[in-house]
Amino acid sequence: MTVRGHLAAAVAARPETAPPPPETAPRPPSPAADIAAIYELARYSAHTIDAAQARRFEGLARSFEA
């Protein structure tokens, strides 16, 4: 399962989460989706992440700390 697939499954498993509306307009990425996208780029792509993406990833990861 991909990172985004796992994220979607985790969100769907939350009882208080309503099903998402149909994709009629682009929505801004959530912090979890943003961190997943950067991780997938770094892990599975031939492209490298730049310093700004690395700082964004680090900041997002810190925001998930308990």
PDB file as gemmi writes it, atoms N, CA and C in Angstrom:
CRYST1    1.000    1.000    1.000  90.00  90.00  90.00 P 1                      
ATOM      1  N   MET A   1       0.850  -1.176   0.000  1.00  0.00           N  
ATOM      2  CA  MET A   1       0.000   0.000   0.000  1.00  0.00           C  
ATOM      3  C   MET A   1       0.897   1.242   0.000  1.00  0.00           C  
ATOM      4  N   THR A   2       0.509   2.241  -0.762  1.00  0.00           N  
ATOM      5  CA  THR A   2       1.276   3.481  -0.799  1.00  0.00           C  
ATOM      6  C   THR A   2       1.020   4.301   0.458  1.00  0.00           C  
ATOM      7  N   VAL A   3       1.828   5.308   0.656  1.00  0.00           N  
ATOM      8  CA  VAL A   3       1.661   6.187   1.810  1.00  0.00           C  
ATOM      9  C   VAL A   3       0.298   6.864   1.751  1.00  0.00           C  
ATOM     10  N   ARG A   4      -0.068   7.384   0.585  1.00  0.00           N  
ATOM     11  CA  ARG A   4      -1.368   8.047   0.466  1.00  0.00           C  
ATOM     12  C   ARG A   4      -2.522   7.058   0.602  1.00  0.00           C  
ATOM     13  N   GLY A   5      -2.329   5.836   0.153  1.00  0.00           N  
ATOM     14  CA  GLY A   5      -3.356   4.812   0.334  1.00  0.00           C  
ATOM     15  C   GLY A   5      -3.562   4.506   1.800  1.00  0.00           C  
ATOM     16  N   HIS A   6      -2.466   4.406   2.541  1.00  0.00           N  
ATOM     17  CA  HIS A   6      -2.557   4.176   3.990  1.00  0.00           C  
ATOM     18  C   HIS A   6      -3.244   5.355   4.664  1.00  0.00           C  
ATOM     19  N   LEU A   7      -2.889   6.567   4.265  1.00  0.00           N  
ATOM     20  CA  LEU A   7      -3.504   7.763   4.833  1.00  0.00           C  
ATOM     21  C   LEU A   7      -5.011   7.765   4.569  1.00  0.00           C  
ATOM     22  N   ALA A   8      -5.415   7.450   3.353  1.00  0.00           N  
ATOM     23  CA  ALA A   8      -6.843   7.409   3.021  1.00  0.00           C  
ATOM     24  C   ALA A   8      -7.571   6.347   3.850  1.00  0.00           C  
ATOM     25  N   ALA A   9      -6.934   5.195   4.030  1.00  0.00           N  
ATOM     26  CA  ALA A   9      -7.553   4.132   4.827  1.00  0.00           C  
ATOM     27  C   ALA A   9      -7.675   4.553   6.289  1.00  0.00           C  
ATOM     28  N   ALA A  10      -6.671   5.226   6.807  1.00  0.00           N  
ATOM     29  CA  ALA A  10      -6.713   5.674   8.198  1.00  0.00           C  
ATOM     30  C   ALA A  10      -7.816   6.706   8.397  1.00  0.00           C  
ATOM     31  N   VAL A  11      -7.961   7.622   7.459  1.00  0.00           N  
ATOM     32  CA  VAL A  11      -9.010   8.639   7.561  1.00  0.00           C  
ATOM     33  C   VAL A  11     -10.383   7.979   7.451  1.00  0.00           C  
ATOM     34  N   ALA A  12     -10.519   7.042   6.537  1.00  0.00           N  
ATOM     35  CA  ALA A  12     -11.808   6.367   6.353  1.00  0.00           C  
ATOM     36  C   ALA A  12     -12.196   5.544   7.579  1.00  0.00           C  
ATOM     37  N   ALA A  13     -11.214   5.060   8.340  1.00  0.00           N  
ATOM     38  CA  ALA A  13     -11.488   4.233   9.509  1.00  0.00           C  
ATOM     39  C   ALA A  13     -11.928   5.049  10.725  1.00  0.00           C  
ATOM     40  N   ARG A  14     -11.716   6.355  10.675  1.00  0.00           N  
ATOM     41  CA  ARG A  14     -12.125   7.193  11.799  1.00  0.00           C  
ATOM     42  C   ARG A  14     -13.638   7.317  11.803  1.00  0.00           C  
ATOM     43  N   PRO A  15     -14.300   6.965  12.906  1.00  0.00           N  
ATOM     44  CA  PRO A  15     -15.763   6.987  12.926  1.00  0.00           C  
ATOM     45  C   PRO A  15     -16.363   8.376  12.748  1.00  0.00           C  
ATOM     46  N   GLU A  16     -15.673   9.420  13.179  1.00  0.00           N  
ATOM     47  CA  GLU A  16     -16.241  10.767  13.077  1.00  0.00           C  
ATOM     48  C   GLU A  16     -15.993  11.401  11.713  1.00  0.00           C  
ATOM     49  N   THR A  17     -15.327  10.691  10.834  1.00  0.00           N  
ATOM     50  CA  THR A  17     -15.010  11.239   9.523  1.00  0.00           C  
ATOM     51  C   THR A  17     -16.123  10.922   8.527  1.00  0.00           C  
ATOM     52  N   ALA A  18     -16.685  11.960   7.961  1.00  0.00           N  
ATOM     53  CA  ALA A  18     -17.702  11.772   6.922  1.00  0.00           C  
ATOM     54  C   ALA A  18     -17.010  11.455   5.606  1.00  0.00           C  
ATOM     55  N   PRO A  19     -17.684  10.768   4.705  1.00  0.00           N  
ATOM     56  CA  PRO A  19     -17.074  10.497   3.410  1.00  0.00           C  
ATOM     57  C   PRO A  19     -16.739  11.806   2.706  1.00  0.00           C  
ATOM     58  N   PRO A  20     -15.633  11.843   1.998  1.00  0.00           N  
ATOM     59  CA  PRO A  20     -15.250  13.090   1.336  1.00  0.00           C  
ATOM     60  C   PRO A  20     -16.227  13.427   0.205  1.00  0.00           C  
ATOM     61  N   PRO A  21     -16.409  14.717  -0.071  1.00  0.00           N  
ATOM     62  CA  PRO A  21     -17.287  15.091  -1.173  1.00  0.00           C  
ATOM     63  C   PRO A  21     -16.643  14.711  -2.506  1.00  0.00           C  
ATOM     64  N   PRO A  22     -17.428  14.618  -3.549  1.00  0.00           N  
ATOM     65  CA  PRO A  22     -16.844  14.310  -4.855  1.00  0.00           C  
ATOM     66  C   PRO A  22     -15.825  15.375  -5.226  1.00  0.00           C  
ATOM     67  N   GLU A  23     -14.821  14.963  -5.945  1.00  0.00           N  
ATOM     68  CA  GLU A  23     -13.766  15.891  -6.343  1.00  0.00           C  
ATOM     69  C   GLU A  23     -14.268  16.807  -7.462  1.00  0.00           C  
ATOM     70  N   THR A  24     -14.888  17.906  -7.084  1.00  0.00           N  
ATOM     71  CA  THR A  24     -15.361  18.856  -8.077  1.00  0.00           C  
ATOM     72  C   THR A  24     -14.419  20.040  -8.200  1.00  0.00           C  
ATOM     73  N   ALA A  25     -13.747  20.350  -7.134  1.00  0.00           N  
ATOM     74  CA  ALA A  25     -12.786  21.452  -7.151  1.00  0.00           C  
ATOM     75  C   ALA A  25     -11.560  21.037  -6.365  1.00  0.00           C  
ATOM     76  N   PRO A  26     -10.393  21.479  -6.800  1.00  0.00           N  
ATOM     77  CA  PRO A  26      -9.181  21.107  -6.050  1.00  0.00           C  
ATOM     78  C   PRO A  26      -9.220  21.683  -4.638  1.00  0.00           C  
ATOM     79  N   ARG A  27      -8.825  20.836  -3.694  1.00  0.00           N  
ATOM     80  CA  ARG A  27      -8.748  21.271  -2.306  1.00  0.00           C  
ATOM     81  C   ARG A  27      -7.287  21.427  -1.943  1.00  0.00           C  
ATOM     82  N   PRO A  28      -6.992  22.363  -1.041  1.00  0.00           N  
ATOM     83  CA  PRO A  28      -5.588  22.464  -0.598  1.00  0.00           C  
ATOM     84  C   PRO A  28      -5.207  21.197   0.148  1.00  0.00           C  
ATOM     85  N   PRO A  29      -3.967  20.763   0.012  1.00  0.00           N  
ATOM     86  CA  PRO A  29      -3.563  19.522   0.687  1.00  0.00           C  
ATOM     87  C   PRO A  29      -3.570  19.684   2.204  1.00  0.00           C  
ATOM     88  N   SER A  30      -3.947  18.628   2.875  1.00  0.00           N  
ATOM     89  CA  SER A  30      -3.874  18.634   4.330  1.00  0.00           C  
ATOM     90  C   SER A  30      -2.411  18.446   4.712  1.00  0.00           C  
ATOM     91  N   PRO A  31      -2.042  18.770   5.938  1.00  0.00           N  
ATOM     92  CA  PRO A  31      -0.653  18.542   6.347  1.00  0.00           C  
ATOM     93  C   PRO A  31      -0.237  17.074   6.175  1.00  0.00           C  
ATOM     94  N   ALA A  32      -1.138  16.145   6.473  1.00  0.00           N  
ATOM     95  CA  ALA A  32      -0.798  14.728   6.326  1.00  0.00           C  
ATOM     96  C   ALA A  32      -0.594  14.362   4.862  1.00  0.00           C  
ATOM     97  N   ALA A  33      -1.444  14.878   3.974  1.00  0.00           N  
ATOM     98  CA  ALA A  33      -1.293  14.594   2.546  1.00  0.00           C  
ATOM     99  C   ALA A  33      -0.033  15.246   2.001  1.00  0.00           C  
ATOM    100  N   ASP A  34       0.286  16.435   2.507  1.00  0.00           N  
ATOM    101  CA  ASP A  34       1.488  17.147   2.064  1.00  0.00           C  
ATOM    102  C   ASP A  34       2.748  16.379   2.462  1.00  0.00           C  
ATOM    103  N   ILE A  35       2.803  15.915   3.702  1.00  0.00           N  
ATOM    104  CA  ILE A  35       3.984  15.171   4.147  1.00  0.00           C  
ATOM    105  C   ILE A  35       4.094  13.840   3.394  1.00  0.00           C  
ATOM    106  N   ALA A  36       2.952  13.211   3.103  1.00  0.00           N  
ATOM    107  CA  ALA A  36       2.959  11.962   2.342  1.00  0.00           C  
ATOM    108  C   ALA A  36       3.490  12.190   0.929  1.00  0.00           C  
ATOM    109  N   ALA A  37       3.086  13.284   0.315  1.00  0.00           N  
ATOM    110  CA  ALA A  37       3.544  13.583  -1.051  1.00  0.00           C  
ATOM    111  C   ALA A  37       5.048  13.829  -1.094  1.00  0.00           C  
ATOM    112  N   ILE A  38       5.565  14.561  -0.120  1.00  0.00           N  
ATOM    113  CA  ILE A  38       7.012  14.812  -0.079  1.00  0.00           C  
ATOM    114  C   ILE A  38       7.759  13.499   0.170  1.00  0.00           C  
ATOM    115  N   TYR A  39       7.242  12.677   1.087  1.00  0.00           N  
ATOM    116  CA  TYR A  39       7.878  11.386   1.360  1.00  0.00           C  
ATOM    117  C   TYR A  39       7.895  10.520   0.107  1.00  0.00           C  
ATOM    118  N   GLU A  40       6.759  10.433  -0.585  1.00  0.00           N  
ATOM    119  CA  GLU A  40       6.700   9.608  -1.798  1.00  0.00           C  
ATOM    120  C   GLU A  40       7.671  10.115  -2.858  1.00  0.00           C  
ATOM    121  N   LEU A  41       7.781  11.427  -2.992  1.00  0.00           N  
ATOM    122  CA  LEU A  41       8.728  11.990  -3.951  1.00  0.00           C  
ATOM    123  C   LEU A  41      10.153  11.582  -3.589  1.00  0.00           C  
ATOM    124  N   ALA A  42      10.494  11.704  -2.316  1.00  0.00           N  
ATOM    125  CA  ALA A  42      11.848  11.367  -1.882  1.00  0.00           C  
ATOM    126  C   ALA A  42      12.127   9.869  -1.964  1.00  0.00           C  
ATOM    127  N   ARG A  43      11.143   9.069  -1.622  1.00  0.00           N  
ATOM    128  CA  ARG A  43      11.347   7.618  -1.536  1.00  0.00           C  
ATOM    129  C   ARG A  43      11.234   6.896  -2.870  1.00  0.00           C  
ATOM    130  N   TYR A  44      10.259   7.268  -3.677  1.00  0.00           N  
ATOM    131  CA  TYR A  44       9.941   6.473  -4.858  1.00  0.00           C  
ATOM    132  C   TYR A  44      10.256   7.140  -6.194  1.00  0.00           C  
ATOM    133  N   SER A  45      10.672   8.382  -6.192  1.00  0.00           N  
ATOM    134  CA  SER A  45      10.909   9.103  -7.434  1.00  0.00           C  
ATOM    135  C   SER A  45      12.402   9.223  -7.722  1.00  0.00           C  
ATOM    136  N   ALA A  46      12.728   9.393  -8.982  1.00  0.00           N  
ATOM    137  CA  ALA A  46      14.115   9.634  -9.362  1.00  0.00           C  
ATOM    138  C   ALA A  46      14.504  11.083  -9.079  1.00  0.00           C  
ATOM    139  N   HIS A  47      13.506  11.927  -8.831  1.00  0.00           N  
ATOM    140  CA  HIS A  47      13.764  13.329  -8.523  1.00  0.00           C  
ATOM    141  C   HIS A  47      14.230  13.460  -7.081  1.00  0.00           C  
ATOM    142  N   THR A  48      15.042  14.451  -6.838  1.00  0.00           N  
ATOM    143  CA  THR A  48      15.478  14.705  -5.470  1.00  0.00           C  
ATOM    144  C   THR A  48      14.640  15.845  -4.902  1.00  0.00           C  
ATOM    145  N   ILE A  49      14.509  15.855  -3.602  1.00  0.00           N  
ATOM    146  CA  ILE A  49      13.796  16.968  -2.982  1.00  0.00           C  
ATOM    147  C   ILE A  49      14.788  18.097  -2.743  1.00  0.00           C  
ATOM    148  N   ASP A  50      14.289  19.320  -2.785  1.00  0.00           N  
ATOM    149  CA  ASP A  50      15.169  20.464  -2.566  1.00  0.00           C  
ATOM    150  C   ASP A  50      15.143  20.859  -1.089  1.00  0.00           C  
ATOM    151  N   ALA A  51      15.927  21.862  -0.743  1.00  0.00           N  
ATOM    152  CA  ALA A  51      16.042  22.288   0.653  1.00  0.00           C  
ATOM    153  C   ALA A  51      14.711  22.786   1.200  1.00  0.00           C  
ATOM    154  N   ALA A  52      13.929  23.479   0.385  1.00  0.00           N  
ATOM    155  CA  ALA A  52      12.632  23.983   0.847  1.00  0.00           C  
ATOM    156  C   ALA A  52      11.685  22.827   1.166  1.00  0.00           C  
ATOM    157  N   GLN A  53      11.684  21.801   0.319  1.00  0.00           N  
ATOM    158  CA  GLN A  53      10.832  20.641   0.571  1.00  0.00           C  
ATOM    159  C   GLN A  53      11.290  19.903   1.825  1.00  0.00           C  
ATOM    160  N   ALA A  54      12.589  19.799   2.019  1.00  0.00           N  
ATOM    161  CA  ALA A  54      13.117  19.127   3.209  1.00  0.00           C  
ATOM    162  C   ALA A  54      12.714  19.881   4.475  1.00  0.00           C  
ATOM    163  N   ARG A  55      12.791  21.220   4.429  1.00  0.00           N  
ATOM    164  CA  ARG A  55      12.376  22.017   5.594  1.00  0.00           C  
ATOM    165  C   ARG A  55      10.868  21.876   5.827  1.00  0.00           C  
ATOM    166  N   ARG A  56      10.093  21.853   4.750  1.00  0.00           N  
ATOM    167  CA  ARG A  56       8.631  21.686   4.876  1.00  0.00           C  
ATOM    168  C   ARG A  56       8.318  20.331   5.506  1.00  0.00           C  
ATOM    169  N   PHE A  57       8.995  19.280   5.033  1.00  0.00           N  
ATOM    170  CA  PHE A  57       8.792  17.940   5.581  1.00  0.00           C  
ATOM    171  C   PHE A  57       9.123  17.920   7.070  1.00  0.00           C  
ATOM    172  N   GLU A  58      10.249  18.501   7.426  1.00  0.00           N  
ATOM    173  CA  GLU A  58      10.670  18.513   8.826  1.00  0.00           C  
ATOM    174  C   GLU A  58       9.666  19.269   9.698  1.00  0.00           C  
ATOM    175  N   GLY A  59       9.202  20.424   9.213  1.00  0.00           N  
ATOM    176  CA  GLY A  59       8.215  21.192   9.971  1.00  0.00           C  
ATOM    177  C   GLY A  59       6.906  20.436  10.130  1.00  0.00           C  
ATOM    178  N   LEU A  60       6.463  19.790   9.061  1.00  0.00           N  
ATOM    179  CA  LEU A  60       5.235  19.006   9.132  1.00  0.00           C  
ATOM    180  C   LEU A  60       5.398  17.819  10.087  1.00  0.00           C  
ATOM    181  N   ALA A  61       6.531  17.148  10.006  1.00  0.00           N  
ATOM    182  CA  ALA A  61       6.763  16.009  10.891  1.00  0.00           C  
ATOM    183  C   ALA A  61       6.737  16.444  12.355  1.00  0.00           C  
ATOM    184  N   ARG A  62       7.310  17.586  12.636  1.00  0.00           N  
ATOM    185  CA  ARG A  62       7.295  18.095  14.014  1.00  0.00           C  
ATOM    186  C   ARG A  62       5.887  18.427  14.469  1.00  0.00           C  
ATOM    187  N   SER A  63       5.032  18.858  13.558  1.00  0.00           N  
ATOM    188  CA  SER A  63       3.676  19.217  13.951  1.00  0.00           C  
ATOM    189  C   SER A  63       2.851  17.985  14.353  1.00  0.00           C  
ATOM    190  N   PHE A  64       3.312  16.794  13.983  1.00  0.00           N  
ATOM    191  CA  PHE A  64       2.605  15.563  14.338  1.00  0.00           C  
ATOM    192  C   PHE A  64       3.121  14.957  15.643  1.00  0.00           C  
ATOM    193  N   GLU A  65       4.152  15.543  16.213  1.00  0.00           N  
ATOM    194  CA  GLU A  65       4.687  15.009  17.471  1.00  0.00           C  
ATOM    195  C   GLU A  65       3.650  15.173  18.581  1.00  0.00           C  
ATOM    196  N   ALA A  66       3.630  14.209  19.447  1.00  0.00           N  
ATOM    197  CA  ALA A  66       2.658  14.239  20.552  1.00  0.00           C  
ATOM    198  C   ALA A  66       3.130  15.106  21.676  1.00  0.00           C  
TER     199      ALA A  66                                                      
END                                                                             
